[in-house]
Amino acid sequence: MYVLVLRSREPISYGEESIGVKTLIKRISILLPEQGEVIQVPVILGNGFRGVLRDVMTNVFLERVAKIAKENNKNVKVDARVLLLMLSGGVLTRRGDEQVTAKNIDNLRQKSGFLLPLNIMGFALSNVMIPSKIKVSVFYPICRETLPLIQDLVDQAKNRDGQSIIDINKFSSMSVKNLVDEVQMMHKDDIAKLANISLSNIEVVNVDC
């Protein structure tokens, strides 16, 4: 298990739902027994972070494929449906819709093994889910209210000399209320990501499918 400590250089906006033009920040409720109250804490769920990993991994994978293709004087055609699957992870269909049979599952696993974003991050197709090899937990802000919950993880965040990389005194005196502000954001369609793929020797096909 790896403990990640991220220092943001700009405000983090991670929306849960929208009401008109207002987006509510993703929060979870935690109990503070000492104060006898429940508070709302802004968090980044593991799936959100994994979505970023999936996008980065897909772009790096395509860059490497394009580079090798160029060295061999070849072009690569990428089916838009496969590309969208790598970027979004797909979705499970409801019971009664077209299903993938057991005979096709092994073939599906073998083919996805060559596409590292799918092989590593997993995906869902029809009634089949290929699990991810990477598990990501919840990202909490380090502040007075959350410190007791993540103290064991904070203690693991040390540099090579064994010194803590987190100023405990600074963050333990900071309230979660000082970290929250309202932001406005828009959700973009995953298909729009296909238009952002611009690499030499790679052509995206079947975009209209």
Phi and psi in degrees as a GROMACS rama.xvg file:
@    title "Ramachandran Plot"
@    xaxis  label "Phi"
@    yaxis  label "Psi"
@TYPE xy
-111.279  137.653  TYR-2
-103.967  118.834  VAL-3
-103.115  133.042  LEU-4
-117.373  114.435  VAL-5
-107.629  133.117  LEU-6
-107.374  113.949  ARG-7
-81.362  134.647  SER-8
-97.7539  -0.926039  ARG-9
-151.37  165.431  GLU-10
-59.3489  142.193  PRO-11
-100.157  125.147  ILE-12
-118.039  118.449  SER-13
-136.638  96.0446  TYR-14
-81.9085  152.381  GLY-15
-106.903  -50.7748  GLU-16
-152.89  159.4  GLU-17
-113.935  139.68  SER-18
-122.149  101.035  ILE-19
67.2923  -123.006  GLY-20
-98.3556  4.79179  VAL-21
-99.5189  129.776  LYS-22
-107.82  126.767  THR-23
-84.1098  131.325  LEU-24
-69.7082  147.165  ILE-25
-67.8597  125.343  LYS-26
-137.33  156.958  ARG-27
-130.331  156.526  ILE-28
-93.6908  133.693  SER-29
-127.474  147.468  ILE-30
-94.2615  130.714  LEU-31
-108.13  93.7496  LEU-32
-59.2018  -35.4425  PRO-33
-64.0184  -39.4935  GLU-34
-89.8617  -12.0904  GLN-35
64.7397  39.4405  GLY-36
-144.547  160.826  GLU-37
-110.295  129.482  VAL-38
-120.533  158.631  ILE-39
-95.7633  123.096  GLN-40
-115.055  128.272  VAL-41
-69.7812  135.611  PRO-42
-139.299  164.97  VAL-43
-116.185  114.151  ILE-44
-72.6912  156.381  LEU-45
-57.8812  -36.8714  GLY-46
-62.9146  -35.5453  ASN-47
-64.2819  -42.6075  GLY-48
-69.2285  -37.7803  PHE-49
-65.7241  -31.7171  ARG-50
-62.6769  -39.0499  GLY-51
-66.8286  -43.3834  VAL-52
-58.864  -40.319  LEU-53
-63.5428  -43.9668  ARG-54
-63.7444  -46.4511  ASP-55
-63.642  -43.6519  VAL-56
-63.7804  -39.5489  MET-57
-64.5689  -44.1509  THR-58
-64.847  -42.5311  ASN-59
-65.0254  -41.4042  VAL-60
-60.0687  -46.1298  PHE-61
-66.1855  -37.1903  LEU-62
-61.2426  -42.9058  GLU-63
-67.0175  -41.4297  ARG-64
-62.8721  -43.7098  VAL-65
-63.3034  -38.6937  ALA-66
-64.2029  -45.6743  LYS-67
-66.3804  -39.2105  ILE-68
-62.7449  -41.0742  ALA-69
-65.4176  -38.9463  LYS-70
-64.8429  -25.8512  GLU-71
-104.36  14.9863  ASN-72
54.5965  44.1263  ASN-73
-126.44  158.162  LYS-74
-111.059  155.446  ASN-75
-122.189  131.727  VAL-76
-107.895  126.455  LYS-77
-112.141  121.143  VAL-78
-65.5752  129.551  ASP-79
-58.7249  -32.2734  ALA-80
-67.5911  -38.0303  ARG-81
-70.6866  -40.4231  VAL-82
-63.4355  -42.0922  LEU-83
-64.9279  -34.907  LEU-84
-65.2228  -39.7333  LEU-85
-67.0803  -36.3806  MET-86
-79.647  -35.7904  LEU-87
-104.489  -23.1453  SER-88
88.0849  -3.20911  GLY-89
76.7424  -169.206  GLY-90
-154.915  144.508  VAL-91
-77.5349  141.09  LEU-92
-89.5647  161.792  THR-93
-77.1895  157.384  ARG-94
-61.8047  134.545  ARG-95
105.667  -23.45  GLY-96
-76.8638  175.91  ASP-97
-59.3689  130.548  GLU-98
-113.503  150.121  GLN-99
-85.9127  127.501  VAL-100
-80.0399  164.747  THR-101
-60.697  -32.3012  ALA-102
-64.9818  -27.553  LYS-103
-88.8117  -14.3441  ASN-104
-65.4783  -46.1269  ILE-105
-62.9998  -39.9205  ASP-106
-63.9961  -37.8977  ASN-107
-64.6419  -42.6454  LEU-108
-62.6156  -42.0883  ARG-109
-64.7062  -44.8634  GLN-110
-68.3629  -37.8823  LYS-111
-69.873  -19.0118  SER-112
-63.6675  -25.3235  GLY-113
-82.7966  -16.9835  PHE-114
-102.988  96.4596  LEU-115
-56.302  -39.6461  LEU-116
-57.7891  -35.9269  PRO-117
-78.7125  -39.8434  LEU-118
-64.5334  -40.2969  ASN-119
-87.0062  -44.84  ILE-120
-89.5411  -11.9872  MET-121
76.7743  171.754  GLY-122
-167.353  166.802  PHE-123
-123.507  133.728  ALA-124
-144.628  120.794  LEU-125
57.2981  -121.054  SER-126
-101.348  14.8943  ASN-127
-113.524  133.882  VAL-128
-121.78  120.964  MET-129
-94.7061  113.879  ILE-130
-67.4185  151.723  PRO-131
-75.481  148.633  SER-132
-88.1  -4.58832  LYS-133
-117.48  122.415  ILE-134
-108.139  131.488  LYS-135
-124.839  130.271  VAL-136
-89.1721  -163.646  SER-137
-83.4854  140.283  VAL-138
-97.1595  118.025  PHE-139
-103.829  146.379  TYR-140
-72.6821  143.479  PRO-141
-89.5017  112.162  ILE-142
-153.19  -177.287  CYS-143
-58.4152  -43.3857  ARG-144
-73.7917  -33.4561  GLU-145
-92.5421  -17.0359  THR-146
-54.5438  -43.4784  LEU-147
-61.6889  -27.7012  PRO-148
-75.3346  -31.512  LEU-149
-118.668  18.6829  ILE-150
-57.3088  -40.6215  GLN-151
-65.0006  -34.161  ASP-152
-74.3406  -40.0579  LEU-153
-59.5864  -38.2904  VAL-154
-65.2728  -22.0274  ASP-155
-85.6703  -13.7319  GLN-156
-82.7977  87.6192  ALA-157
-130.714  155.772  LYS-158
-83.7364  -172.717  ASN-159
-65.9912  -23.8405  ARG-160
-86.722  1.84184  ASP-161
84.4986  7.37631  GLY-162
-89.5883  142.161  GLN-163
-64.793  137.759  SER-164
-94.4788  5.21047  ILE-165
-116.64  128.452  ILE-166
-79.1225  92.994  ASP-167
-58.8969  -43.8363  ILE-168
-61.4615  -38.3993  ASN-169
-66.995  -49.0688  LYS-170
-77.3897  -29.1583  PHE-171
-71.5167  -15.3142  SER-172
-98.8923  -1.57768  SER-173
-97.3078  126.23  MET-174
-84.0405  151.09  SER-175
-60.8567  -27.2154  VAL-176
-64.9933  -24.8681  LYS-177
-79.8755  -8.209  ASN-178
-103.015  -10.2068  LEU-179
-104.413  134.423  VAL-180
-144.614  162.083  ASP-181
-88.4166  137.889  GLU-182
-133.678  162.674  VAL-183
-119.805  132.714  GLN-184
-145.109  161.334  MET-185
-124.467  145.208  MET-186
-90.5687  131.964  HIS-187
-103.02  142.951  LYS-188
-63.4101  137.968  ASP-189
-60.0059  -30.9979  ASP-190
-63.8073  -28.6249  ILE-191
-62.9667  -23.9835  ALA-192
-63.7481  -28.0037  LYS-193
-62.0251  -33.225  LEU-194
-70.8739  -17.4805  ALA-195
-87.8166  -5.92464  ASN-196
-81.1762  106.72  ILE-197
-133.105  89.171  SER-198
-129.97  140.6  LEU-199
-65.6245  144.018  SER-200
73.166  7.71835  ASN-201
-124.55  126.257  ILE-202
-120.457  128.983  GLU-203
-89.8981  123.47  VAL-204
-116.833  164.934  VAL-205
60.9341  34.9083  ASN-206
-64.4272  -30.1979  VAL-207
-83.8939  -2.05533  ASP-208
